[in-house]
Structure formats: C-alpha cells, structure tokens
Amino acid sequence: DEFWPDWSPVKESHEAARRAFGRNGVRLLIDESIKFDGLHLHGSPWVLRYASWRTAFNRTPAEIEGIWRGLPEGVDVLITHQPPHGFGDRDLTGKRTGCPHLATRVGELRPRLHVFGHVHSDAGVFEPRPGDPTTRLNASCVCDFYRVGARSAHIV
C-alpha cells in the first residue's frame, strides 16, 4: 500500500488487476509454479532494493536471500524480475546490479533457462558456461528510457 504514490495517483486493487489479466489469458506467477508442455516453470517478481525509488516488490538483501532460498527444486524454467549478479545486470554506467543471492541459488537449482529483466541496458542471451546447463536471458523489451520497440525479440 505504501508504494502506490510512487507510480500512480490512483490506488488500484491487486485482485482486480489479477482478474483482469486472467480474463485476458494471462497467468501471473507471484512465487508460483505451473507445468506447461511438460516443463516446470516458476515465477517470482522480487528485486533487490538498490535505487532511490520504491516499488511493491523491492526487498532488502536479507529479505531477498530468504525468498531465493525458497525457490523450488526441479525447475526447468525460472522467471524472475531481478537478474542474477553477473548476467544481464550492467546498468548504464557498467556497474553490475544483479543479486548475488539469486546467482547462488540459480547455480544450485541449475534450471535449463532463467528469464529475467529489470536492467534494461543489458538485455540479451547469455549462453551456458562449461559445466553449467543454464541459459540466461535478460528479456527486457524497453530501453533505459522506457521506449517500447527499441529492441528485437530474443529467441532461445
């Protein structure tokens, strides 16, 4: 509730938004898993608080470490908003802003694909390294200035 004024002059209902997405065939994965075409997908919206602005899904390092520890085993496709540290996480100055706790957990879970965004300046596909089965994809579709259509789609 405390974050609405940062983004909208009108407070909206989370449940109304979820219902509207659902009516249009969109399933929000907020710390949820689904099976799709034989794959185990899991989605989590949290991001490490690192900027001066706030959003509903910002968490402190201690809080977010616990969230990532709770990611389920056996995930084929992990979908997070936050990038892991070291992949698709460079801001406009080149500073890495990804979460080290998420990077550790992805290394433990070893999903086939980890899709994320949040850092618009470092979109792209990061192929697996030797001994690491995970392809990582920063699927940001807007540029740092939120211009839509600034990027082509990534195909993995």
C-alpha positions in Angstrom: 0.0 0.0 0.0 2.8 2.4 0.8 4.2 2.3 -2.7 1.2 3.4 -4.8 2.1 7.1 -4.7 5.4 6.3 -6.4 3.7 5.0 -9.5 0.1 6.1 -9.7 -2.2 8.8 -8.3 -4.9 6.2 -8.0 -4.7 3.2 -5.8 -5.8 0.1 -7.7 -6.8 -3.3 -6.4 -4.3 -6.1 -6.8 -7.1 -8.7 -7.0 -8.9 -6.7 -9.7 -5.7 -6.5 -11.7 -5.2 -10.2 -11.4 -8.8 -10.9 -12.5 -8.3 -8.6 -15.5 -5.2 -10.4 -16.5 -6.9 -13.8 -16.1 -9.8 -12.7 -18.3 -7.3 -12.0 -21.0 -5.5 -15.3 -20.7 -2.5 -14.0 -18.7 -1.4 -16.0 -15.6 0.7 -14.0 -13.1 3.3 -16.2 -11.3 3.9 -14.5 -8.0 6.0 -17.1 -6.2 4.1 -19.8 -8.1 4.9 -22.8 -10.3 3.0 -24.2 -13.2 3.5 -27.2 -15.5 3.4 -26.2 -19.2 4.1 -28.6 -22.1 6.0 -31.0 -19.7 8.1 -28.2 -18.2 8.2 -26.9 -14.6 8.0 -23.1 -14.7 8.4 -20.9 -11.6 7.9 -17.1 -11.4 9.0 -14.7 -8.7 8.7 -10.8 -9.0 11.1 -9.7 -6.3 14.0 -7.3 -6.8 16.9 -6.2 -4.6 16.4 -2.6 -3.4 19.2 -0.6 -4.9 17.6 2.6 -6.3 16.1 5.6 -4.5 12.6 4.9 -5.9 10.5 2.2 -4.4 8.2 -0.5 -5.7 6.0 -3.1 -4.1 8.5 -5.9 -5.0 11.7 -4.3 -3.6 13.3 -6.2 -0.7 16.4 -5.8 1.4 19.3 -8.1 0.9 18.4 -10.2 4.0 14.7 -10.5 2.9 15.5 -11.4 -0.7 18.0 -14.1 0.3 15.2 -15.9 2.1 12.9 -15.5 -0.9 15.5 -17.1 -3.2 16.2 -19.9 -0.7 12.5 -20.8 -1.1 12.7 -21.3 -4.8 11.6 -24.9 -5.5 13.9 -27.7 -6.7 13.3 -29.3 -10.1 12.5 -26.0 -12.0 13.1 -26.2 -15.8 12.4 -22.5 -16.5 12.9 -19.9 -13.8 11.3 -16.5 -14.4 12.3 -13.6 -12.1 12.2 -9.9 -12.5 15.7 -9.5 -10.9 18.8 -10.6 -12.8 21.4 -12.7 -11.1 24.7 -11.0 -10.4 27.0 -11.4 -13.4 24.4 -11.9 -16.2 22.4 -9.2 -17.9 22.8 -6.9 -14.9 25.0 -4.0 -16.1 23.4 -0.6 -15.7 24.2 2.4 -18.0 27.5 3.0 -16.2 28.6 -0.6 -16.5 28.0 -1.3 -12.8 26.7 -4.8 -12.0 23.4 -4.5 -10.2 22.2 -8.2 -10.1 21.5 -10.1 -7.0 24.4 -12.3 -5.7 21.9 -14.4 -3.7 19.9 -15.2 -6.8 23.1 -16.1 -8.7 24.0 -18.6 -6.0 20.5 -20.1 -6.0 20.3 -20.4 -9.8 23.7 -22.2 -9.6 22.2 -24.7 -7.1 18.9 -25.2 -9.0 20.5 -25.4 -12.4 17.4 -24.7 -14.5 17.6 -25.1 -18.2 16.5 -21.4 -18.7 16.5 -18.4 -16.4 14.5 -15.5 -17.9 14.6 -12.1 -16.2 14.6 -8.4 -16.9 14.7 -5.2 -14.7 18.1 -4.0 -16.0 17.1 -2.6 -19.4 20.6 -1.7 -20.5 21.9 -5.3 -20.6 19.3 -7.3 -22.5 20.4 -10.4 -24.4 21.1 -14.1 -24.2 23.9 -15.4 -22.0 24.8 -18.9 -23.2 25.7 -21.6 -20.6 29.3 -21.9 -19.5 31.1 -25.2 -19.4 29.6 -27.4 -16.6 26.6 -25.0 -16.2 23.4 -26.1 -18.0 21.6 -22.7 -17.6 20.9 -20.3 -20.5 20.2 -16.9 -19.1 18.0 -14.4 -20.9 17.6 -10.7 -20.0 14.3 -10.3 -21.9 13.9 -6.5 -21.2 11.9 -5.2 -24.1 12.2 -1.5 -23.5 15.3 0.7 -23.4 16.5 2.5 -20.3 14.2 5.4 -21.1 11.2 3.1 -21.4 10.9 3.4 -25.2 8.9 0.4 -26.4 10.1 -1.2 -29.7 13.7 -0.3 -29.1 14.7 -3.9 -29.2 14.1 -7.0 -31.2 12.7 -10.1 -29.6 15.2 -12.8 -28.3 14.6 -16.3 -29.4 16.1 -19.1 -27.2 
